[in-house]
Amino acid sequence: MSLLEIAILAGEGRLKIKLKEFFDDLQANPVFRIFPLTPEIALEVAALGNGLRDPADRTIVATARVHRLTLITSDQRIIASKLVTVID
């Protein structure tokens, strides 16, 4: 979902990056991992309840929860939801 959000921002011109190069660099960097959307994550999205309304935010939070990750975000809705551990 984060990749889609980045792609949308770049496509709209609100993010000034070379998208293909950015994605290639991201995939080559061992610090970052790209997780696929799985049935387990979809089930976690459903289990989140009404804490978050945005489907992308719900998917990002669910992915972090399923993989037991701390999420780095400045999104105040995600932080306020307390559904996942965050670094803001």
Secondary structure, 3 states (H helix, E strand, C coil): CHHHHHHHHHHCCCCCCCHHHHHHHHHHCCCCCCCCCCHHHHHHHHHCCCCCCCHHHHHHHHHHHHCCCCEECCCHHHHHHCCCCEEC
